[in-house]
């Protein structure tokens, strides 16, 4: 009888274990993507790579102890856990950064600064230049906003970055209000790039000025 009870108890333990809904998985940390795991990893296990701070999950197929992140990824045995992915994390073997001006290094794909001839992060001025080049016309240009440095100057002058194609097309805004050509300012006294405010329209210190015009291609 005791023997039967013992056998029944073993069967009950095996049955309960068989219906367990939770199983243990493993968390692993490796130095590099080429570091071997050295242990077999079942489905659901996590892998952290110290070299690029990326997190990986093991698929339902599991992955062997001889694998690395590189080889396991190539065999679809792991995938990137991008729950908290940001702009500097790695997506499959390609690192996306936002450091403009750098070239491609290794597996890094850099979002470079744009120009009129290539894609990238483009400023408003560069976009306007691109549109103008496509149209074959002059290029709209905006000077960086600036403040008057001297209180109530007579004939305040500004040196523009480029030569305007036509002074009639110059737009000048002071403290958010447009200024009128010839009656309040004119262009070309010292050079083709000189903008002069008339003494009849005195400017005050810290007045904010914005100048927009069309430059040649």
MOKA-V38387 format. One line per field, one symbol per residue. ss: DSSP state (h for helix, s for strand, l for the rest). burial: I if it has 9 or more other C-alpha atoms within 8 Angstrom, else O. A space follows every 10 residues. Layout:
# MOKA-V38387
ss: ???
burial: ???
This chain:
# MOKA-V38387
ss: lhhhhhhhhh hhhhhhhhll llllllssss llllllllll sllllssssl lllsssssll llslllllhh hhhhlllsss llllllllls sllsssslll lllllllsss llslsllsll sllhhhhhhh hhhhhlllss sslllsslll llslllsssl lllsllhhhl ssssllsssl slllssslll lllsssslll llsllllsss sssssll
burial: OOOOOOOOOO OOOOOOOOOO OOOOIOOIOI OOIOIIIOOI IIIIIIIIII OOOIIIIIIO OIIIIOIIII OIIOOOIIII OOOOOOOOII OOOIIIIIOO OOOOOOOIII IIIIIIOOII OIOOIIIIII OIIOOOOIII IIIOOOIIOO IOIIIIOOOI OOIIIOIOII IIIIOOOOIO OOOIIIIIIO OIIIIIIIIO OIIIIIIIII IIIIIIO
